[in-house]
Amino acid sequence: MSTPTMDDAAKVLADPTAYADDARLHAALAHLRAKQPVAGVDQKPYRPFWAVTKHADIMAIERANDLFLSSPRSLLATAQA
């Protein structure tokens, strides 16, 4: 498997088929953790979102819920939804 670019790796997170392909998903996540642990994902038909891929960063965000929020868009939805 070739090494994905940062944009390609982030786009994998918005591809429903990636979640059925463990190797592809884990390669993209490993690449993002190493090169761009907080990645903007802007892939149609979904609304843009931030992907945080490092455990320590996720935990820090969870603890600082006065600074970070996931609502009103707490799930991946199409732009029309």
mmCIF file as gemmi writes it, N, C-alpha and C atoms, coordinates in Angstrom:
data_model
loop_
_atom_site.group_PDB
_atom_site.id
_atom_site.type_symbol
_atom_site.label_atom_id
_atom_site.label_alt_id
_atom_site.label_comp_id
_atom_site.label_asym_id
_atom_site.label_entity_id
_atom_site.label_seq_id
_atom_site.pdbx_PDB_ins_code
_atom_site.Cartn_x
_atom_site.Cartn_y
_atom_site.Cartn_z
_atom_site.occupancy
_atom_site.B_iso_or_equiv
_atom_site.pdbx_formal_charge
_atom_site.auth_seq_id
_atom_site.auth_asym_id
_atom_site.pdbx_PDB_model_num
ATOM 1 N N . MET Axp A 1 ? 0.848 -1.177 0 1 0 ? 1 A 1
ATOM 2 C CA . MET Axp A 1 ? 0 0 0 1 0 ? 1 A 1
ATOM 3 C C . MET Axp A 1 ? 0.889 1.233 0 1 0 ? 1 A 1
ATOM 4 N N . SER Axp A 2 ? 0.571 2.208 -0.848 1 0 ? 2 A 1
ATOM 5 C CA . SER Axp A 2 ? 1.348 3.434 -0.898 1 0 ? 2 A 1
ATOM 6 C C . SER Axp A 2 ? 1.002 4.324 0.293 1 0 ? 2 A 1
ATOM 7 N N . THR Axp A 3 ? 1.921 5.207 0.617 1 0 ? 3 A 1
ATOM 8 C CA . THR Axp A 3 ? 1.693 6.124 1.731 1 0 ? 3 A 1
ATOM 9 C C . THR Axp A 3 ? 0.718 7.203 1.29 1 0 ? 3 A 1
ATOM 10 N N . PRO Axp A 4 ? -0.374 7.397 2.016 1 0 ? 4 A 1
ATOM 11 C CA . PRO Axp A 4 ? -1.348 8.411 1.606 1 0 ? 4 A 1
ATOM 12 C C . PRO Axp A 4 ? -0.832 9.818 1.878 1 0 ? 4 A 1
ATOM 13 N N . THR Axp A 5 ? -1.284 10.766 1.086 1 0 ? 5 A 1
ATOM 14 C CA . THR Axp A 5 ? -0.991 12.161 1.397 1 0 ? 5 A 1
ATOM 15 C C . THR Axp A 5 ? -1.884 12.575 2.555 1 0 ? 5 A 1
ATOM 16 N N . MET Axp A 6 ? -1.597 13.726 3.151 1 0 ? 6 A 1
ATOM 17 C CA . MET Axp A 6 ? -2.423 14.17 4.274 1 0 ? 6 A 1
ATOM 18 C C . MET Axp A 6 ? -3.872 14.35 3.844 1 0 ? 6 A 1
ATOM 19 N N . ASP Axp A 7 ? -4.096 14.968 2.694 1 0 ? 7 A 1
ATOM 20 C CA . ASP Axp A 7 ? -5.467 15.159 2.23 1 0 ? 7 A 1
ATOM 21 C C . ASP Axp A 7 ? -6.149 13.82 1.986 1 0 ? 7 A 1
ATOM 22 N N . ASP Axp A 8 ? -5.451 12.897 1.331 1 0 ? 8 A 1
ATOM 23 C CA . ASP Axp A 8 ? -6.037 11.582 1.071 1 0 ? 8 A 1
ATOM 24 C C . ASP Axp A 8 ? -6.338 10.848 2.373 1 0 ? 8 A 1
ATOM 25 N N . ALA Axp A 9 ? -5.427 10.938 3.319 1 0 ? 9 A 1
ATOM 26 C CA . ALA Axp A 9 ? -5.625 10.254 4.6 1 0 ? 9 A 1
ATOM 27 C C . ALA Axp A 9 ? -6.833 10.822 5.328 1 0 ? 9 A 1
ATOM 28 N N . ALA Axp A 10 ? -6.99 12.133 5.325 1 0 ? 10 A 1
ATOM 29 C CA . ALA Axp A 10 ? -8.135 12.746 5.995 1 0 ? 10 A 1
ATOM 30 C C . ALA Axp A 10 ? -9.433 12.387 5.29 1 0 ? 10 A 1
ATOM 31 N N . LYS Axp A 11 ? -9.408 12.33 3.974 1 0 ? 11 A 1
ATOM 32 C CA . LYS Axp A 11 ? -10.616 11.992 3.213 1 0 ? 11 A 1
ATOM 33 C C . LYS Axp A 11 ? -11.107 10.586 3.526 1 0 ? 11 A 1
ATOM 34 N N . VAL Axp A 12 ? -10.194 9.695 3.878 1 0 ? 12 A 1
ATOM 35 C CA . VAL Axp A 12 ? -10.586 8.323 4.225 1 0 ? 12 A 1
ATOM 36 C C . VAL Axp A 12 ? -11.598 8.329 5.366 1 0 ? 12 A 1
ATOM 37 N N . LEU Axp A 13 ? -11.466 9.26 6.291 1 0 ? 13 A 1
ATOM 38 C CA . LEU Axp A 13 ? -12.366 9.305 7.446 1 0 ? 13 A 1
ATOM 39 C C . LEU Axp A 13 ? -13.802 9.635 7.055 1 0 ? 13 A 1
ATOM 40 N N . ALA Axp A 14 ? -14.001 10.221 5.879 1 0 ? 14 A 1
ATOM 41 C CA . ALA Axp A 14 ? -15.348 10.545 5.4 1 0 ? 14 A 1
ATOM 42 C C . ALA Axp A 14 ? -15.834 9.545 4.358 1 0 ? 14 A 1
ATOM 43 N N . ASP Axp A 15 ? -15.12 8.452 4.209 1 0 ? 15 A 1
ATOM 44 C CA . ASP Axp A 15 ? -15.504 7.424 3.239 1 0 ? 15 A 1
ATOM 45 C C . ASP Axp A 15 ? -16.073 6.225 3.986 1 0 ? 15 A 1
ATOM 46 N N . PRO Axp A 16 ? -17.381 5.992 3.891 1 0 ? 16 A 1
ATOM 47 C CA . PRO Axp A 16 ? -17.992 4.884 4.635 1 0 ? 16 A 1
ATOM 48 C C . PRO Axp A 16 ? -17.368 3.523 4.33 1 0 ? 16 A 1
ATOM 49 N N . THR Axp A 17 ? -16.852 3.326 3.112 1 0 ? 17 A 1
ATOM 50 C CA . THR Axp A 17 ? -16.266 2.026 2.77 1 0 ? 17 A 1
ATOM 51 C C . THR Axp A 17 ? -14.956 1.778 3.515 1 0 ? 17 A 1
ATOM 52 N N . ALA Axp A 18 ? -14.301 2.843 3.978 1 0 ? 18 A 1
ATOM 53 C CA . ALA Axp A 18 ? -13.034 2.686 4.696 1 0 ? 18 A 1
ATOM 54 C C . ALA Axp A 18 ? -13.209 1.924 6.001 1 0 ? 18 A 1
ATOM 55 N N . TYR Axp A 19 ? -14.383 2.017 6.592 1 0 ? 19 A 1
ATOM 56 C CA . TYR Axp A 19 ? -14.618 1.369 7.883 1 0 ? 19 A 1
ATOM 57 C C . TYR Axp A 19 ? -14.818 -0.138 7.743 1 0 ? 19 A 1
ATOM 58 N N . ALA Axp A 20 ? -14.901 -0.618 6.514 1 0 ? 20 A 1
ATOM 59 C CA . ALA Axp A 20 ? -14.952 -2.055 6.254 1 0 ? 20 A 1
ATOM 60 C C . ALA Axp A 20 ? -13.588 -2.578 5.813 1 0 ? 20 A 1
ATOM 61 N N . ASP Axp A 21 ? -12.604 -1.699 5.72 1 0 ? 21 A 1
ATOM 62 C CA . ASP Axp A 21 ? -11.257 -2.055 5.274 1 0 ? 21 A 1
ATOM 63 C C . ASP Axp A 21 ? -10.273 -1.63 6.363 1 0 ? 21 A 1
ATOM 64 N N . ASP Axp A 22 ? -10.044 -2.53 7.316 1 0 ? 22 A 1
ATOM 65 C CA . ASP Axp A 22 ? -9.198 -2.2 8.469 1 0 ? 22 A 1
ATOM 66 C C . ASP Axp A 22 ? -7.826 -1.679 8.071 1 0 ? 22 A 1
ATOM 67 N N . ALA Axp A 23 ? -7.195 -2.31 7.091 1 0 ? 23 A 1
ATOM 68 C CA . ALA Axp A 23 ? -5.847 -1.9 6.699 1 0 ? 23 A 1
ATOM 69 C C . ALA Axp A 23 ? -5.843 -0.462 6.184 1 0 ? 23 A 1
ATOM 70 N N . ARG Axp A 24 ? -6.798 -0.127 5.353 1 0 ? 24 A 1
ATOM 71 C CA . ARG Axp A 24 ? -6.884 1.229 4.791 1 0 ? 24 A 1
ATOM 72 C C . ARG Axp A 24 ? -7.161 2.264 5.885 1 0 ? 24 A 1
ATOM 73 N N . LEU Axp A 25 ? -8.112 1.97 6.75 1 0 ? 25 A 1
ATOM 74 C CA . LEU Axp A 25 ? -8.468 2.902 7.818 1 0 ? 25 A 1
ATOM 75 C C . LEU Axp A 25 ? -7.305 3.1 8.784 1 0 ? 25 A 1
ATOM 76 N N . HIS Axp A 26 ? -6.675 2.015 9.208 1 0 ? 26 A 1
ATOM 77 C CA . HIS Axp A 26 ? -5.571 2.124 10.166 1 0 ? 26 A 1
ATOM 78 C C . HIS Axp A 26 ? -4.353 2.807 9.553 1 0 ? 26 A 1
ATOM 79 N N . ALA Axp A 27 ? -4.104 2.592 8.259 1 0 ? 27 A 1
ATOM 80 C CA . ALA Axp A 27 ? -2.999 3.288 7.59 1 0 ? 27 A 1
ATOM 81 C C . ALA Axp A 27 ? -3.255 4.793 7.553 1 0 ? 27 A 1
ATOM 82 N N . ALA Axp A 28 ? -4.481 5.174 7.252 1 0 ? 28 A 1
ATOM 83 C CA . ALA Axp A 28 ? -4.825 6.6 7.216 1 0 ? 28 A 1
ATOM 84 C C . ALA Axp A 28 ? -4.7 7.22 8.607 1 0 ? 28 A 1
ATOM 85 N N . LEU Axp A 29 ? -5.213 6.536 9.618 1 0 ? 29 A 1
ATOM 86 C CA . LEU Axp A 29 ? -5.134 7.062 10.984 1 0 ? 29 A 1
ATOM 87 C C . LEU Axp A 29 ? -3.69 7.159 11.463 1 0 ? 29 A 1
ATOM 88 N N . ALA Axp A 30 ? -2.874 6.153 11.169 1 0 ? 30 A 1
ATOM 89 C CA . ALA Axp A 30 ? -1.459 6.189 11.565 1 0 ? 30 A 1
ATOM 90 C C . ALA Axp A 30 ? -0.744 7.353 10.885 1 0 ? 30 A 1
ATOM 91 N N . HIS Axp A 31 ? -1.038 7.556 9.614 1 0 ? 31 A 1
ATOM 92 C CA . HIS Axp A 31 ? -0.426 8.663 8.881 1 0 ? 31 A 1
ATOM 93 C C . HIS Axp A 31 ? -0.836 10.002 9.496 1 0 ? 31 A 1
ATOM 94 N N . LEU Axp A 32 ? -2.116 10.154 9.78 1 0 ? 32 A 1
ATOM 95 C CA . LEU Axp A 32 ? -2.585 11.404 10.38 1 0 ? 32 A 1
ATOM 96 C C . LEU Axp A 32 ? -1.99 11.617 11.767 1 0 ? 32 A 1
ATOM 97 N N . ARG Axp A 33 ? -1.928 10.572 12.587 1 0 ? 33 A 1
ATOM 98 C CA . ARG Axp A 33 ? -1.338 10.72 13.928 1 0 ? 33 A 1
ATOM 99 C C . ARG Axp A 33 ? 0.106 11.188 13.836 1 0 ? 33 A 1
ATOM 100 N N . ALA Axp A 34 ? 0.847 10.686 12.848 1 0 ? 34 A 1
ATOM 101 C CA . ALA Axp A 34 ? 2.262 11.027 12.712 1 0 ? 34 A 1
ATOM 102 C C . ALA Axp A 34 ? 2.486 12.394 12.068 1 0 ? 34 A 1
ATOM 103 N N . LYS Axp A 35 ? 1.656 12.763 11.106 1 0 ? 35 A 1
ATOM 104 C CA . LYS Axp A 35 ? 1.921 13.957 10.299 1 0 ? 35 A 1
ATOM 105 C C . LYS Axp A 35 ? 0.965 15.123 10.529 1 0 ? 35 A 1
ATOM 106 N N . GLN Axp A 36 ? -0.269 14.837 10.872 1 0 ? 36 A 1
ATOM 107 C CA . GLN Axp A 36 ? -1.277 15.894 11.034 1 0 ? 36 A 1
ATOM 108 C C . GLN Axp A 36 ? -2.33 15.416 12.03 1 0 ? 36 A 1
ATOM 109 N N . PRO Axp A 37 ? -1.993 15.403 13.326 1 0 ? 37 A 1
ATOM 110 C CA . PRO Axp A 37 ? -2.891 14.81 14.32 1 0 ? 37 A 1
ATOM 111 C C . PRO Axp A 37 ? -4.238 15.511 14.464 1 0 ? 37 A 1
ATOM 112 N N . VAL Axp A 38 ? -4.306 16.765 14.074 1 0 ? 38 A 1
ATOM 113 C CA . VAL Axp A 38 ? -5.595 17.468 14.014 1 0 ? 38 A 1
ATOM 114 C C . VAL Axp A 38 ? -5.771 17.869 12.555 1 0 ? 38 A 1
ATOM 115 N N . ALA Axp A 39 ? -6.681 17.182 11.886 1 0 ? 39 A 1
ATOM 116 C CA . ALA Axp A 39 ? -6.831 17.355 10.442 1 0 ? 39 A 1
ATOM 117 C C . ALA Axp A 39 ? -8.221 17.862 10.096 1 0 ? 39 A 1
ATOM 118 N N . GLY Axp A 40 ? -8.261 18.822 9.227 1 0 ? 40 A 1
ATOM 119 C CA . GLY Axp A 40 ? -9.538 19.263 8.691 1 0 ? 40 A 1
ATOM 120 C C . GLY Axp A 40 ? -9.975 18.307 7.598 1 0 ? 40 A 1
ATOM 121 N N . VAL Axp A 41 ? -11.217 17.884 7.665 1 0 ? 41 A 1
ATOM 122 C CA . VAL Axp A 41 ? -11.757 16.974 6.653 1 0 ? 41 A 1
ATOM 123 C C . VAL Axp A 41 ? -12.89 17.706 5.947 1 0 ? 41 A 1
ATOM 124 N N . ASP Axp A 42 ? -12.732 17.9 4.651 1 0 ? 42 A 1
ATOM 125 C CA . ASP Axp A 42 ? -13.743 18.588 3.844 1 0 ? 42 A 1
ATOM 126 C C . ASP Axp A 42 ? -13.991 17.729 2.613 1 0 ? 42 A 1
ATOM 127 N N . GLN Axp A 43 ? -14.929 16.83 2.729 1 0 ? 43 A 1
ATOM 128 C CA . GLN Axp A 43 ? -15.207 15.855 1.676 1 0 ? 43 A 1
ATOM 129 C C . GLN Axp A 43 ? -16.707 15.819 1.424 1 0 ? 43 A 1
ATOM 130 N N . LYS Axp A 44 ? -17.105 16.169 0.224 1 0 ? 44 A 1
ATOM 131 C CA . LYS Axp A 44 ? -18.527 16.128 -0.126 1 0 ? 44 A 1
ATOM 132 C C . LYS Axp A 44 ? -19.015 14.695 -0.088 1 0 ? 44 A 1
ATOM 133 N N . PRO Axp A 45 ? -20.22 14.433 0.309 1 0 ? 45 A 1
ATOM 134 C CA . PRO Axp A 45 ? -21.331 15.339 0.563 1 0 ? 45 A 1
ATOM 135 C C . PRO Axp A 45 ? -21.428 15.777 2.025 1 0 ? 45 A 1
ATOM 136 N N . TYR Axp A 46 ? -20.384 15.54 2.82 1 0 ? 46 A 1
ATOM 137 C CA . TYR Axp A 46 ? -20.45 15.832 4.253 1 0 ? 46 A 1
ATOM 138 C C . TYR Axp A 46 ? -20.032 17.257 4.558 1 0 ? 46 A 1
ATOM 139 N N . ARG Axp A 47 ? -20.484 17.74 5.684 1 0 ? 47 A 1
ATOM 140 C CA . ARG Axp A 47 ? -20.042 19.046 6.161 1 0 ? 47 A 1
ATOM 141 C C . ARG Axp A 47 ? -18.608 18.917 6.663 1 0 ? 47 A 1
ATOM 142 N N . PRO Axp A 48 ? -17.804 19.958 6.531 1 0 ? 48 A 1
ATOM 143 C CA . PRO Axp A 48 ? -16.422 19.899 7.018 1 0 ? 48 A 1
ATOM 144 C C . PRO Axp A 48 ? -16.385 19.63 8.527 1 0 ? 48 A 1
ATOM 145 N N . PHE Axp A 49 ? -15.341 18.914 8.951 1 0 ? 49 A 1
ATOM 146 C CA . PHE Axp A 49 ? -15.168 18.643 10.378 1 0 ? 49 A 1
ATOM 147 C C . PHE Axp A 49 ? -13.693 18.482 10.692 1 0 ? 49 A 1
ATOM 148 N N . TRP Axp A 50 ? -13.374 18.561 11.963 1 0 ? 50 A 1
ATOM 149 C CA . TRP Axp A 50 ? -12.012 18.348 12.445 1 0 ? 50 A 1
ATOM 150 C C . TRP Axp A 50 ? -11.89 16.916 12.944 1 0 ? 50 A 1
ATOM 151 N N . ALA Axp A 51 ? -10.825 16.252 12.552 1 0 ? 51 A 1
ATOM 152 C CA . ALA Axp A 51 ? -10.531 14.904 13.033 1 0 ? 51 A 1
ATOM 153 C C . ALA Axp A 51 ? -9.321 14.988 13.958 1 0 ? 51 A 1
ATOM 154 N N . VAL Axp A 52 ? -9.499 14.558 15.176 1 0 ? 52 A 1
ATOM 155 C CA . VAL Axp A 52 ? -8.422 14.533 16.167 1 0 ? 52 A 1
ATOM 156 C C . VAL Axp A 52 ? -8.042 13.07 16.339 1 0 ? 52 A 1
ATOM 157 N N . THR Axp A 53 ? -6.784 12.729 16.068 1 0 ? 53 A 1
ATOM 158 C CA . THR Axp A 53 ? -6.413 11.317 15.957 1 0 ? 53 A 1
ATOM 159 C C . THR Axp A 53 ? -5.5 10.8 17.062 1 0 ? 53 A 1
ATOM 160 N N . LYS Axp A 54 ? -4.974 11.664 17.91 1 0 ? 54 A 1
ATOM 161 C CA . LYS Axp A 54 ? -4.105 11.198 19 1 0 ? 54 A 1
ATOM 162 C C . LYS Axp A 54 ? -4.899 11.101 20.295 1 0 ? 54 A 1
ATOM 163 N N . HIS Axp A 55 ? -4.702 9.993 20.998 1 0 ? 55 A 1
ATOM 164 C CA . HIS Axp A 55 ? -5.442 9.733 22.234 1 0 ? 55 A 1
ATOM 165 C C . HIS Axp A 55 ? -5.278 10.864 23.244 1 0 ? 55 A 1
ATOM 166 N N . ALA Axp A 56 ? -4.056 11.318 23.459 1 0 ? 56 A 1
ATOM 167 C CA . ALA Axp A 56 ? -3.822 12.38 24.445 1 0 ? 56 A 1
ATOM 168 C C . ALA Axp A 56 ? -4.568 13.66 24.062 1 0 ? 56 A 1
ATOM 169 N N . ASP Axp A 57 ? -4.587 13.978 22.784 1 0 ? 57 A 1
ATOM 170 C CA . ASP Axp A 57 ? -5.314 15.168 22.329 1 0 ? 57 A 1
ATOM 171 C C . ASP Axp A 57 ? -6.813 15.007 22.535 1 0 ? 57 A 1
ATOM 172 N N . ILE Axp A 58 ? -7.324 13.834 22.228 1 0 ? 58 A 1
ATOM 173 C CA . ILE Axp A 58 ? -8.754 13.568 22.419 1 0 ? 58 A 1
ATOM 174 C C . ILE Axp A 58 ? -9.117 13.719 23.893 1 0 ? 58 A 1
ATOM 175 N N . MET Axp A 59 ? -8.293 13.163 24.773 1 0 ? 59 A 1
ATOM 176 C CA . MET Axp A 59 ? -8.569 13.251 26.205 1 0 ? 59 A 1
ATOM 177 C C . MET Axp A 59 ? -8.518 14.705 26.687 1 0 ? 59 A 1
ATOM 178 N N . ALA Axp A 60 ? -7.556 15.479 26.194 1 0 ? 60 A 1
ATOM 179 C CA . ALA Axp A 60 ? -7.466 16.891 26.581 1 0 ? 60 A 1
ATOM 180 C C . ALA Axp A 60 ? -8.705 17.66 26.12 1 0 ? 60 A 1
ATOM 181 N N . ILE Axp A 61 ? -9.17 17.373 24.934 1 0 ? 61 A 1
ATOM 182 C CA . ILE Axp A 61 ? -10.381 18.026 24.42 1 0 ? 61 A 1
ATOM 183 C C . ILE Axp A 61 ? -11.59 17.625 25.254 1 0 ? 61 A 1
ATOM 184 N N . GLU Axp A 62 ? -11.686 16.346 25.579 1 0 ? 62 A 1
ATOM 185 C CA . GLU Axp A 62 ? -12.815 15.875 26.395 1 0 ? 62 A 1
ATOM 186 C C . GLU Axp A 62 ? -12.845 16.57 27.755 1 0 ? 62 A 1
ATOM 187 N N . ARG Axp A 63 ? -11.676 16.827 28.324 1 0 ? 63 A 1
ATOM 188 C CA . ARG Axp A 63 ? -11.606 17.464 29.645 1 0 ? 63 A 1
ATOM 189 C C . ARG Axp A 63 ? -11.875 18.969 29.579 1 0 ? 63 A 1
ATOM 190 N N . ALA Axp A 64 ? -11.724 19.555 28.409 1 0 ? 64 A 1
ATOM 191 C CA . ALA Axp A 64 ? -11.914 21.005 28.254 1 0 ? 64 A 1
ATOM 192 C C . ALA Axp A 64 ? -13.213 21.278 27.5 1 0 ? 64 A 1
ATOM 193 N N . ASN Axp A 65 ? -14.294 20.725 28.011 1 0 ? 65 A 1
ATOM 194 C CA . ASN Axp A 65 ? -15.56 20.875 27.296 1 0 ? 65 A 1
ATOM 195 C C . ASN Axp A 65 ? -16.108 22.294 27.348 1 0 ? 65 A 1
ATOM 196 N N . ASP Axp A 66 ? -15.475 23.178 28.103 1 0 ? 66 A 1
ATOM 197 C CA . ASP Axp A 66 ? -15.86 24.588 28.054 1 0 ? 66 A 1
ATOM 198 C C . ASP Axp A 66 ? -15.239 25.286 26.84 1 0 ? 66 A 1
ATOM 199 N N . LEU Axp A 67 ? -14.2 24.686 26.255 1 0 ? 67 A 1
ATOM 200 C CA . LEU Axp A 67 ? -13.536 25.258 25.084 1 0 ? 67 A 1
ATOM 201 C C . LEU Axp A 67 ? -13.926 24.58 23.778 1 0 ? 67 A 1
ATOM 202 N N . PHE Axp A 68 ? -14.252 23.304 23.847 1 0 ? 68 A 1
ATOM 203 C CA . PHE Axp A 68 ? -14.538 22.521 22.647 1 0 ? 68 A 1
ATOM 204 C C . PHE Axp A 68 ? -15.953 21.969 22.717 1 0 ? 68 A 1
ATOM 205 N N . LEU Axp A 69 ? -16.607 21.914 21.564 1 0 ? 69 A 1
ATOM 206 C CA . LEU Axp A 69 ? -17.934 21.315 21.543 1 0 ? 69 A 1
ATOM 207 C C . LEU Axp A 69 ? -18.126 20.54 20.25 1 0 ? 69 A 1
ATOM 208 N N . SER Axp A 70 ? -18.972 19.552 20.322 1 0 ? 70 A 1
ATOM 209 C CA . SER Axp A 70 ? -19.295 18.772 19.13 1 0 ? 70 A 1
ATOM 210 C C . SER Axp A 70 ? -20.719 19.029 18.673 1 0 ? 70 A 1
ATOM 211 N N . SER Axp A 71 ? -21.502 19.681 19.508 1 0 ? 71 A 1
ATOM 212 C CA . SER Axp A 71 ? -22.877 19.962 19.116 1 0 ? 71 A 1
ATOM 213 C C . SER Axp A 71 ? -22.922 21.323 18.426 1 0 ? 71 A 1
ATOM 214 N N . PRO Axp A 72 ? -23.855 21.592 17.609 1 0 ? 72 A 1
ATOM 215 C CA . PRO Axp A 72 ? -25.032 20.773 17.328 1 0 ? 72 A 1
ATOM 216 C C . PRO Axp A 72 ? -24.777 19.674 16.3 1 0 ? 72 A 1
ATOM 217 N N . ARG Axp A 73 ? -23.511 19.504 15.855 1 0 ? 73 A 1
ATOM 218 C CA . ARG Axp A 73 ? -23.203 18.5 14.829 1 0 ? 73 A 1
ATOM 219 C C . ARG Axp A 73 ? -22.361 17.386 15.433 1 0 ? 73 A 1
ATOM 220 N N . SER Axp A 74 ? -22.953 16.566 16.253 1 0 ? 74 A 1
ATOM 221 C CA . SER Axp A 74 ? -22.188 15.529 16.948 1 0 ? 74 A 1
ATOM 222 C C . SER Axp A 74 ? -22.046 14.249 16.14 1 0 ? 74 A 1
ATOM 223 N N . LEU Axp A 75 ? -22.569 14.225 14.921 1 0 ? 75 A 1
ATOM 224 C CA . LEU Axp A 75 ? -22.399 13.055 14.062 1 0 ? 75 A 1
ATOM 225 C C . LEU Axp A 75 ? -22.14 13.503 12.643 1 0 ? 75 A 1
ATOM 226 N N . LEU Axp A 76 ? -21.565 12.609 11.872 1 0 ? 76 A 1
ATOM 227 C CA . LEU Axp A 76 ? -21.244 12.904 10.48 1 0 ? 76 A 1
ATOM 228 C C . LEU Axp A 76 ? -22.531 12.876 9.668 1 0 ? 76 A 1
ATOM 229 N N . ALA Axp A 77 ? -22.877 14.006 9.093 1 0 ? 77 A 1
ATOM 230 C CA . ALA Axp A 77 ? -24.111 14.105 8.313 1 0 ? 77 A 1
ATOM 231 C C . ALA Axp A 77 ? -23.819 14.818 6.998 1 0 ? 77 A 1
ATOM 232 N N . THR Axp A 78 ? -24.649 14.549 6.02 1 0 ? 78 A 1
ATOM 233 C CA . THR Axp A 78 ? -24.484 15.233 4.745 1 0 ? 78 A 1
ATOM 234 C C . THR Axp A 78 ? -24.837 16.706 4.905 1 0 ? 78 A 1
ATOM 235 N N . ALA Axp A 79 ? -24.373 17.513 3.989 1 0 ? 79 A 1
ATOM 236 C CA . ALA Axp A 79 ? -24.6 18.954 4.064 1 0 ? 79 A 1
ATOM 237 C C . ALA Axp A 79 ? -26.08 19.297 4.024 1 0 ? 79 A 1
ATOM 238 N N . GLN Axp A 80 ? -26.906 18.473 3.384 1 0 ? 80 A 1
ATOM 239 C CA . GLN Axp A 80 ? -28.34 18.736 3.318 1 0 ? 80 A 1
ATOM 240 C C . GLN Axp A 80 ? -29.061 18.34 4.59 1 0 ? 80 A 1
ATOM 241 N N . ALA Axp A 81 ? -28.457 17.498 5.414 1 0 ? 81 A 1
ATOM 242 C CA . ALA Axp A 81 ? -29.143 16.998 6.616 1 0 ? 81 A 1
ATOM 243 C C . ALA Axp A 81 ? -29.276 18.055 7.674 1 0 ? 81 A 1
